[in-house]
Amino acid sequence: MTRKSRRQQRPHDGSDKPAPMYPSYLDAPDVRDISLPSSDSAVSRRLWARFWGVRGTRPMIPMDGSRFGGNTACLEVRYAGHVLIFDAGSGIVGLGDALLREWSTPPAFPRPTLTLLFTHAHHDHLCGLPFFAPLFQRDADIHLLGPDLAGLRFEEIISGYIRSPYFPVDFNDLPSQRRLYSIADGTRLLWREGASNPFVCDISRPAPADALVVDVMHSRLHPRNGTLVYRITAGGRSLVFATDVEIGDGANSDDITAAQRLIRFARGSDVLVHDAQYSDEDYGGAVSRRGFGHSTPAMAAHIARAAEVGKLVLFHHDPSYADADVSALERTARSLFPEVQAAREGQEICLDGL
């Protein structure tokens, strides 16, 4: 980054101690071989996204399989050689293994810096991080950015998650090059032409036309500490990632204000990825999920309509929902907003081709 953060952690190069052994349970991952986008300039100049994990709460392994997938939150976004990863749920394990396969072939361009951006620190959004293969690569350069929460700095949250007695390898002993930064409401990240590291500034700063931009909004639509919502913009296209938000029924004035903020933030985006975990029946039923911090398809469709977005992608599917249940949520949302899809693992979105 061009401006040093006071919360930057020094990268550990492992020069003063042996590198930790690569955990044996990651040696031979059994994952689908999902191809990554071509690195040629025609493709890399497109804003491109892929879902690696779409469930909420916990990973699930359906007995009869699932065309939507069972991994928790992870979204990969690429543009002009940059690789951005949003949240590190169990889906990031497959992404990490795919990156190692990509890197095993001599690339036509330098290995990119990976940028991981976190919405919050609940387990379903962090559980894949200890098994993210690039963390164990000495020549991997990784930026990690996320919020300070519950009196803890972001770097304390991440380093405290990967350490004894919870994990056999300590985060500070990993051989990869890592830099950690706290970000908050109103942060803007800019990747200029040819730059591998983002420039951190205020969201009011104008962005160059050729830059990759990530804007950050803190939302209070999730219990206790809230969550970060991200807007990614490049090449005249934009995608908003708004998981773990509960729009509610409009009875609470604070929720109405927070929803209006989200609408303004998402205004005119090409794609809105929005939490839609619960059916109307489960949200307001006898065992209500009200207040859990998650929306229904109708709530997501309301935001999509009000913000005049191009496409709505339903996200953070409940782990107890079978494919038929998720498809029913998709139909409900489509009756309220025409351009709707339920996110599924392996789904790709090229924003130039919408």
C-alpha positions as CSV (number, residue, x, y, z in Angstrom):
1,M,0.0,0.0,0.0
2,T,1.2,3.5,-0.7
3,R,0.3,4.8,2.7
4,K,1.5,2.8,5.7
5,S,-1.2,1.8,8.1
6,R,-0.5,2.1,11.8
7,R,-2.1,-1.3,12.1
8,Q,0.0,-3.0,9.6
9,Q,1.6,-6.2,10.7
10,R,5.1,-6.8,9.5
11,P,5.3,-9.7,7.0
12,H,7.0,-12.8,8.3
13,D,9.6,-14.2,5.9
14,G,10.5,-17.1,8.1
15,S,14.2,-16.4,7.8
16,D,14.8,-16.8,11.5
17,K,13.1,-20.2,11.9
18,P,12.2,-23.2,9.7
19,A,9.0,-22.8,7.8
20,P,6.1,-24.8,9.3
21,M,5.2,-28.1,7.6
22,Y,2.3,-27.9,5.2
23,P,-0.6,-29.5,7.1
24,S,-1.0,-33.1,6.0
25,Y,-4.8,-32.8,5.6
26,L,-4.2,-30.2,2.9
27,D,-1.7,-32.3,0.9
28,A,-4.2,-33.9,-1.4
29,P,-7.4,-31.9,-1.4
30,D,-10.4,-33.5,-2.9
31,V,-12.0,-30.6,-4.7
32,R,-13.6,-30.1,-8.1
33,D,-11.2,-28.8,-10.7
34,I,-12.8,-25.5,-11.5
35,S,-10.9,-23.6,-14.1
36,L,-9.9,-20.0,-13.5
37,P,-10.3,-17.2,-16.0
38,S,-7.8,-16.7,-18.7
39,S,-5.0,-14.2,-18.0
40,D,-5.0,-12.7,-21.5
41,S,-5.6,-8.9,-21.6
42,A,-9.0,-9.2,-23.2
43,V,-10.4,-11.2,-20.3
44,S,-8.4,-9.5,-17.5
45,R,-9.9,-6.1,-18.3
46,R,-13.3,-7.4,-17.5
47,L,-14.8,-7.3,-14.0
48,W,-15.3,-11.0,-13.3
49,A,-16.6,-12.8,-10.2
50,R,-17.0,-16.4,-9.1
51,F,-18.8,-17.9,-6.1
52,W,-16.8,-20.5,-4.1
53,G,-19.1,-20.7,-1.1
54,V,-22.8,-19.6,-0.9
55,R,-24.2,-21.0,2.4
56,G,-24.6,-19.4,5.7
57,T,-24.2,-20.4,9.3
58,R,-22.2,-23.6,8.7
59,P,-21.0,-25.8,5.9
60,M,-23.3,-28.6,4.9
61,I,-22.8,-31.9,3.1
62,P,-26.2,-32.9,1.5
63,M,-26.7,-36.7,1.4
64,D,-28.1,-36.4,-2.1
65,G,-25.8,-33.7,-3.4
66,S,-26.6,-30.1,-4.2
67,R,-26.4,-28.1,-7.4
68,F,-26.1,-24.9,-5.2
69,G,-23.3,-26.2,-3.0
70,G,-22.6,-26.6,0.7
71,N,-19.6,-24.3,1.4
72,T,-19.9,-21.1,3.4
73,A,-19.2,-17.6,2.1
74,C,-16.4,-16.9,-0.4
75,L,-16.5,-14.7,-3.5
76,E,-13.6,-14.2,-5.9
77,V,-13.4,-11.0,-8.0
78,R,-10.8,-10.4,-10.7
79,Y,-9.9,-7.4,-12.8
80,A,-6.7,-6.5,-14.7
81,G,-4.6,-9.1,-13.0
82,H,-5.9,-8.3,-9.5
83,V,-7.4,-11.0,-7.3
84,L,-9.8,-9.9,-4.6
85,I,-11.4,-12.5,-2.2
86,F,-14.4,-11.6,-0.1
87,D,-14.8,-13.6,3.1
88,A,-13.0,-16.8,4.0
89,G,-15.7,-19.3,4.7
90,S,-15.2,-23.0,3.8
91,G,-15.4,-22.1,0.1
92,I,-12.0,-20.4,0.2
93,V,-10.3,-23.9,0.6
94,G,-11.2,-24.9,-3.0
95,L,-10.2,-21.4,-4.3
96,G,-6.8,-21.7,-2.6
97,D,-6.2,-25.1,-4.1
98,A,-7.2,-23.8,-7.5
99,L,-4.8,-20.9,-7.2
100,L,-1.9,-23.3,-6.5
101,R,-2.8,-25.2,-9.6
102,E,-2.9,-22.0,-11.6
103,W,0.5,-21.0,-10.2
104,S,2.1,-24.3,-10.9
105,T,2.2,-23.4,-14.6
106,P,4.7,-20.6,-15.5
107,P,2.5,-17.5,-15.8
108,A,2.6,-14.9,-18.6
109,F,2.5,-12.2,-15.9
110,P,3.9,-12.0,-12.3
111,R,2.0,-13.8,-9.7
112,P,-0.7,-11.4,-8.4
113,T,-1.0,-10.1,-4.9
114,L,-4.0,-11.6,-3.2
115,T,-6.3,-9.3,-1.3
116,L,-8.7,-10.8,1.2
117,L,-11.5,-8.6,2.4
118,F,-13.7,-9.6,5.4
119,T,-17.2,-8.5,6.1
120,H,-17.1,-9.6,9.8
121,A,-15.6,-12.3,12.0
122,H,-18.4,-14.9,12.5
123,H,-17.2,-18.4,12.1
124,D,-18.9,-19.2,8.8
125,H,-17.0,-16.3,7.2
126,L,-13.6,-17.4,8.7
127,C,-13.6,-21.1,9.0
128,G,-11.8,-21.8,5.7
129,L,-8.9,-19.4,6.4
130,P,-6.6,-21.8,8.2
131,F,-6.9,-24.1,5.2
132,F,-6.2,-21.5,2.5
133,A,-3.3,-23.0,0.7
134,P,-1.5,-19.8,-0.4
135,L,-0.9,-18.9,3.3
136,F,1.6,-21.8,3.4
137,Q,3.5,-20.6,0.2
138,R,6.7,-18.7,0.9
139,D,6.4,-16.6,-2.2
140,A,2.7,-15.7,-1.8
141,D,2.0,-12.0,-1.1
142,I,-1.3,-11.6,0.7
143,H,-3.1,-8.5,2.0
144,L,-5.9,-9.0,4.6
145,L,-8.3,-6.2,5.3
146,G,-11.3,-6.1,7.6
147,P,-13.0,-4.4,10.5
148,D,-12.0,-3.9,14.1
149,L,-14.7,-5.7,16.2
150,A,-15.7,-6.0,19.9
151,G,-12.6,-4.1,21.1
152,L,-10.2,-6.1,19.0
153,R,-8.1,-4.8,16.2
154,F,-8.6,-6.7,12.9
155,E,-5.0,-8.1,13.1
156,E,-5.8,-9.5,16.5
157,I,-8.9,-11.2,15.3
158,I,-7.2,-12.9,12.4
159,S,-4.0,-13.9,14.3
160,G,-6.1,-15.1,17.2
161,Y,-8.1,-17.4,15.0
162,I,-5.1,-19.3,13.7
163,R,-3.1,-20.3,16.7
164,S,-2.7,-22.9,19.4
165,P,-4.8,-24.5,20.8
166,Y,-7.3,-24.0,18.0
167,F,-4.9,-24.8,15.1
168,P,-1.5,-26.6,14.9
169,V,0.3,-23.8,13.0
170,D,0.5,-20.2,14.4
171,F,-0.5,-17.4,12.1
172,N,2.7,-15.5,12.9
173,D,4.8,-18.5,11.8
174,L,3.3,-18.9,8.3
175,P,5.9,-18.6,5.5
176,S,3.8,-16.4,3.3
177,Q,4.2,-12.6,3.1
178,R,1.2,-11.1,4.9
179,R,0.0,-7.5,5.6
180,L,-3.0,-6.8,7.8
181,Y,-5.0,-3.6,7.8
182,S,-8.1,-2.3,9.6
183,I,-10.7,-0.7,7.4
184,A,-14.0,0.9,8.3
185,D,-17.0,2.8,7.1
186,G,-16.1,5.3,4.4
187,T,-12.8,3.6,3.3
188,R,-12.0,3.6,-0.4
189,L,-9.4,1.2,-1.8
190,L,-7.8,2.2,-5.2
191,W,-5.7,0.0,-7.4
192,R,-4.1,2.2,-10.0
193,E,-2.9,1.1,-13.4
194,G,0.1,-1.3,-13.0
195,A,-0.1,-1.2,-9.1
196,S,-0.2,-4.4,-7.1
197,N,-1.1,-2.8,-3.8
198,P,-4.2,-0.7,-3.0
199,F,-4.0,2.9,-2.1
200,V,-6.2,3.6,1.0
201,C,-8.2,6.8,1.1
202,D,-11.5,8.3,2.0
203,I,-14.6,7.4,0.0
204,S,-15.0,11.0,-1.0
205,R,-11.7,11.0,-3.0
206,P,-12.4,10.8,-6.8
207,A,-11.3,7.6,-8.4
208,P,-9.3,7.5,-11.6
209,A,-11.3,6.2,-14.5
210,D,-8.9,3.3,-15.1
211,A,-8.7,2.2,-11.4
212,L,-10.1,-0.8,-9.6
213,V,-12.1,0.6,-6.7
214,V,-13.5,-1.0,-3.6
215,D,-15.8,1.2,-1.4
216,V,-16.6,0.2,2.2
217,M,-19.8,0.8,4.1
218,H,-20.4,-0.4,7.7
219,S,-23.9,-1.6,8.2
220,R,-25.8,-2.1,11.5
221,L,-28.2,-4.6,9.9
222,H,-26.4,-7.5,11.6
223,P,-26.5,-8.1,15.4
224,R,-23.9,-6.7,17.8
225,N,-21.0,-5.5,15.7
226,G,-22.6,-5.1,12.3
227,T,-20.9,-6.0,9.0
228,L,-19.0,-4.4,6.2
229,V,-20.7,-4.1,2.8
230,Y,-18.4,-3.7,-0.3
231,R,-18.9,-2.1,-3.7
232,I,-16.4,-3.1,-6.3
233,T,-16.1,-0.9,-9.4
234,A,-14.0,-1.2,-12.5
235,G,-14.3,-0.6,-16.2
236,G,-17.6,1.2,-15.8
237,R,-19.2,-1.8,-14.0
238,S,-20.0,-2.4,-10.4
239,L,-20.9,-5.3,-8.0
240,V,-22.1,-4.9,-4.4
241,F,-21.5,-7.6,-1.9
242,A,-24.1,-7.3,1.0
243,T,-24.1,-10.4,3.1
244,D,-25.4,-10.8,6.7
245,V,-27.9,-7.9,6.5
246,E,-31.4,-8.1,7.9
247,I,-33.7,-5.5,6.2
248,G,-36.6,-6.3,8.6
249,D,-40.2,-5.4,8.4
250,G,-39.8,-1.6,8.6
251,A,-41.1,-1.4,12.2
252,N,-37.7,-0.2,13.6
253,S,-36.6,3.3,12.7
254,D,-33.0,2.4,13.1
255,D,-33.4,-0.5,10.7
256,I,-35.2,1.8,8.2
257,T,-32.3,4.3,8.3
258,A,-29.7,1.5,7.8
259,A,-31.7,0.0,4.9
260,Q,-31.8,3.5,3.3
261,R,-28.1,3.8,3.6
262,L,-27.7,0.4,1.9
263,I,-30.0,1.5,-0.9
264,R,-27.9,4.6,-1.5
265,F,-24.7,2.6,-1.4
266,A,-25.9,0.0,-3.9
267,R,-27.7,2.6,-6.2
268,G,-27.3,1.8,-9.9
269,S,-24.9,-1.2,-9.4
270,D,-24.9,-3.8,-12.1
271,V,-25.0,-6.7,-9.7
272,L,-26.2,-6.9,-6.1
273,V,-25.2,-10.0,-4.1
274,H,-27.6,-9.9,-1.1
275,D,-28.3,-12.0,1.9
276,A,-31.6,-14.0,1.5
277,Q,-31.1,-16.8,4.0
278,Y,-34.7,-17.3,5.2
279,S,-38.1,-18.0,3.7
280,D,-40.9,-15.8,4.8
281,E,-42.3,-18.8,6.8
282,D,-39.1,-19.4,8.7
283,Y,-38.4,-15.7,9.3
284,G,-41.7,-14.9,10.9
285,G,-42.9,-18.4,11.9
286,A,-43.5,-20.0,15.3
287,V,-39.7,-20.4,15.8
288,S,-38.9,-17.0,14.4
289,R,-35.5,-16.0,12.9
290,R,-36.3,-12.4,13.3
291,G,-33.3,-10.5,14.7
292,F,-30.8,-13.2,13.5
293,G,-29.3,-10.7,11.0
294,H,-30.5,-12.3,7.8
295,S,-33.0,-11.3,5.2
296,T,-35.7,-13.0,3.1
297,P,-35.9,-13.0,-0.7
298,A,-38.6,-10.3,-0.5
299,M,-36.4,-8.1,1.6
300,A,-33.5,-8.5,-0.9
301,A,-35.9,-7.8,-3.8
302,H,-37.0,-4.6,-2.1
303,I,-33.4,-3.3,-1.9
304,A,-32.8,-4.3,-5.5
305,R,-35.9,-2.4,-6.7
306,A,-35.2,0.7,-4.6
307,A,-31.6,0.8,-5.6
308,E,-32.4,0.2,-9.3
309,V,-29.7,-2.5,-9.7
310,G,-29.3,-4.5,-12.8
311,K,-29.3,-8.0,-11.3
312,L,-30.0,-9.5,-7.9
313,V,-28.1,-12.6,-6.7
314,L,-29.5,-14.3,-3.6
315,F,-26.7,-15.4,-1.1
316,H,-26.1,-17.0,2.3
317,H,-28.5,-19.9,1.8
318,D,-29.6,-21.6,5.0
319,P,-27.7,-24.9,5.4
320,S,-30.9,-26.8,6.2
321,Y,-32.5,-25.8,2.9
322,A,-32.4,-28.4,0.1
323,D,-32.1,-27.4,-3.5
324,A,-35.9,-27.3,-3.9
325,D,-36.1,-24.9,-1.0
326,V,-33.4,-22.5,-2.5
327,S,-35.2,-22.7,-5.9
328,A,-38.4,-21.7,-4.2
329,L,-36.7,-18.7,-2.7
330,E,-35.4,-17.8,-6.2
331,R,-39.0,-18.0,-7.6
332,T,-40.3,-15.8,-4.8
333,A,-37.7,-13.1,-5.4
334,R,-38.3,-13.3,-9.2
335,S,-41.9,-12.5,-8.7
336,L,-40.9,-9.3,-7.1
337,F,-37.8,-8.4,-9.2
338,P,-37.3,-9.8,-12.7
339,E,-33.5,-10.3,-12.8
340,V,-32.8,-12.8,-10.0
341,Q,-30.5,-15.8,-9.5
342,A,-29.8,-17.9,-6.4
343,A,-26.0,-18.0,-6.0
344,R,-24.4,-21.4,-6.5
345,E,-20.8,-22.7,-6.2
346,G,-18.9,-22.3,-9.4
347,Q,-21.2,-19.7,-10.8
348,E,-19.4,-17.0,-12.8
349,I,-20.5,-13.5,-13.5
350,C,-18.7,-11.4,-16.2
351,L,-20.1,-7.9,-15.8
352,D,-19.2,-7.0,-19.4
353,G,-21.6,-9.7,-20.6
354,L,-24.7,-9.0,-18.5
